[in-house]
């Protein structure tokens, strides 16, 4: 939860809000929004990342869903994404209501219906 709390604490003084938004993303992968901010601050031209959200899922939630639907255990998902099992569980608790399912089988069907199982 420390990335969340980082953002929340730094958001209170308005002058630090933008810094807090970037600092809270310090666990994100190198293909995320944070990289574009760093490159832009260094003077590089960057293209905005446009991601269409499926059922309101974040990119990380889609990654978790994809791996779970492929039959990976929560431990395997955690190892693959370099996050804790508890974080995988947390994501799963948010994914299921967003996609309107209550079982892993339902999640797998949703992933298939939305072409989320294609190889990256």
Secondary structure in CASP SS format (residue, H / E / C, confidence):
PFRMAT SS
TARGET T0000
AUTHOR 0000-0000-0000
METHOD secondary structure of the structure
MODEL  1
X C 1.00
X H 1.00
X H 1.00
X H 1.00
X H 1.00
X H 1.00
X H 1.00
X H 1.00
X H 1.00
X H 1.00
X H 1.00
X H 1.00
X C 1.00
X H 1.00
X H 1.00
X H 1.00
X H 1.00
X H 1.00
X H 1.00
X H 1.00
X H 1.00
X H 1.00
X H 1.00
X C 1.00
X C 1.00
X C 1.00
X C 1.00
X C 1.00
X C 1.00
X C 1.00
X C 1.00
X C 1.00
X H 1.00
X H 1.00
X H 1.00
X H 1.00
X H 1.00
X H 1.00
X H 1.00
X H 1.00
X H 1.00
X C 1.00
X C 1.00
X C 1.00
X C 1.00
X C 1.00
X C 1.00
X C 1.00
X C 1.00
X C 1.00
X C 1.00
X C 1.00
X C 1.00
X C 1.00
X C 1.00
X C 1.00
X C 1.00
X C 1.00
X H 1.00
X H 1.00
X H 1.00
X H 1.00
X H 1.00
X H 1.00
X H 1.00
X H 1.00
X H 1.00
X H 1.00
X H 1.00
X C 1.00
X C 1.00
X C 1.00
X C 1.00
X H 1.00
X H 1.00
X H 1.00
X H 1.00
X H 1.00
X H 1.00
X H 1.00
X H 1.00
X C 1.00
X C 1.00
X C 1.00
X H 1.00
X H 1.00
X H 1.00
X H 1.00
X H 1.00
X H 1.00
X H 1.00
X H 1.00
X H 1.00
X H 1.00
X H 1.00
X H 1.00
X H 1.00
X H 1.00
X H 1.00
X C 1.00
X C 1.00
X C 1.00
X C 1.00
X H 1.00
X H 1.00
X H 1.00
X H 1.00
X H 1.00
X H 1.00
X H 1.00
X H 1.00
X H 1.00
X H 1.00
X C 1.00
X C 1.00
X C 1.00
X C 1.00
X C 1.00
X C 1.00
X C 1.00
END
